[in-house]
């Protein structure tokens, strides 16, 4: 029997890799000869670096960058040499959690640190990028990132505009001639799971800026600044990208990637599934196992387990899900390809204890063992 395990992390408890090996242990207790293939899984958000680096034999690279407020911090990204790929989470450099609550103001925050991560990877001869852009503190349209990569955003005196969205007030000219030349040979796959345009009622500023500390007055100002930036960009490209789905992600960072780096914006889980070549392993699998920390009615909205399930159902495979817990609404997952799911909690305990890695691991091993006892019986073995 071949079992493919592609399970997301149980946040605060088990990494994708550790959850996979716990499932393998449970299977092997029942079917010692089973061929169990573990594939790392993430959706482009938090944990993507860890999942892919650990699962694909990569390593972590540390680098000093500017945080959203322009202060130096130590950040990190992953490198998988086999595929010449850097795995970047923008939140590691420009994330909301890096800004103290009392200092949150998207007029001031910058994506410059994201550009520094990319620049560092390029200096190490990396040319392929997977970048998750969730969790941002920014609304600068990705200008800070582009400035770090050599693009010139200039005021009337041909000086670089200040970092942060507030700098767009002074913007009169965009010049691409000094950009890092290697960018023309790079590919950027951007994990983007929102469909917002850059500006307007559903744009980056009006939908997300309040979460980043913007007042109602700031929201209007930010939207106008991004519209100004978009208009200047259109003059350079002879094309208006501002209404393409997803360009409003991360305060317009999606717009910068699409417009200036010719990036591919798509579902995070779609990018990851292609990258780990999961489809090839599923082709001759008997069972596919997926899961995450919690199954609920949000699971079907672009989450990793449903991406796995839909791919498995393309080949009519049996799909089993494991989760830390599940709500009553989680039955919607059955309609989206997960044939049966099993919360792993064995007995009543405090949440603090249940989230401990050793306890979560044992619960997952035990649950897997019992599920495969049933499978073994049904197979007449």
Secondary structure, 3 states (H helix, E strand, C coil): CEEEECCCCECCCECHHHHHHHHHHHHHHHCCCCEEEECCCCCCCCCHHHHHHHHHCCEEEEEEEECCCCCEEEEEEEEEHHHCEEEEECHHHHEHHHCCHHHCCCCCCCCHHHHHHHHHHHHCCCCEEEEECCCECCCCCCHHHHHHCCCEEECCCCCECCCCHHHHHHCCEEECCCCCHHHHHCEEEEECCCCCCCCCCCCHHHHHHHHHCCCHHHHHHHHHHHHHHHHHHHHHHCCCCCCCCCCCHHHHHHHHHHHHCCCEEECHHHHHHHHCCHHHHHCCCCEEEEEEEEECCCCCCCCHHHHHHHHHHCCCCEEEEEEEEECHHHHHHHHHCCCEEEECCCCCCCHHHHCCHHHHHHHHHHHHHHHHHHHHHHCCC
